[in-house]
Amino acid sequence: MKVACIRRHISSGSAFIGTGAVVLTDVSDYALMVGNPAKQKGWMCACGIQLVFKGNRAKCMACKRKYKKIGPEKIVEEHKKGAEVVPL
């Protein structure tokens, strides 16, 4: 896979970068980045399935992980702890 990164920070390893993408900006965890220059085209589950958000929440259709949007440029995976939903 060919990806060019120009002096920027890519997330801790959970971002999805398309083949041939030229990344010129910081990349959030779970972001799907494609193109030259790379632009965000959506969000991906850690298992590799594209997420569909309803409001600020999404649930992976394959592995059932749950995610919550924290502003326009960040999402977090959630898990249940008692009755409350807590970001990981």
N, C-alpha and C positions, 0 to 999 in steps of 0.2 A: 504494500500500500504506500502510495506517495502522498505525503502531507507536508506542506511548508508552513512553518511557524516563524513569524518575524517578531522577535523580542517581546513576546507577551506571555501571559500565564495561562496554561491550560489546567483545568480543574484537577482534582486529586486522582483522576483516572477513570471517572465515570461519565465522561463526555463521549459523544459519538460523532466522529469526524468522517465525512465522505471522502472517498478516494479522489485524489487530485485537488482537494480543497487547499486554499491558501488562507491560513488563519492570521488575521491582522489585529484581532482584538482579544481581550480576555474571554474565556469560555467557562460558563457555569456548569456545575455537575448536572448530568442527565440531558444536556443540551444536544440537539441534532444540528450539526453545522455542515453546510454544503456550498460549493461554488468557489469562484475566483473573482473577487475576494469572498471568503466564506461568510455566509449569513445564517442566522439561526432559522430553521424551518420547523421547529417543534421541540417536543420533549420525548425522551425515551425512558423506559423502565430499565432497571439494572439487568433484567433478563434479555433485553434487546427488542422488546415490542414497543411500538410507538404509542404514546399515551394520548388519550382524548379527554380533555378537561371539560367538566360541567361546572361552571362558576370557577371556584378556586380549588377544586378537588378532582382527582382522577384515581381510577382503580385499574390496574393492569388486567386485561382480559385473560392472559395466560397464567401468570403466577399469583394473581390476586393481591400483590403489594399495593399499598395506598400511598398517594402523594398529595401534597398541599402546596399551592403557590404562595410564596412569600414575596410579594411585589412582582413586578413584571419580568424580572431577570433571574429569579431563583425559585427552585422548588426543593422540598425536603420529603424524604420518605418518612411515613408515620408507622407507628405500631401502637397497639392498645395496651394500656397499663391500668388495670382496674376498669373504671367506667370512662376514663378520659383518654383522648388521643394525644400522644406526645411525639414531637419530632425526634428523630434519631440523632 
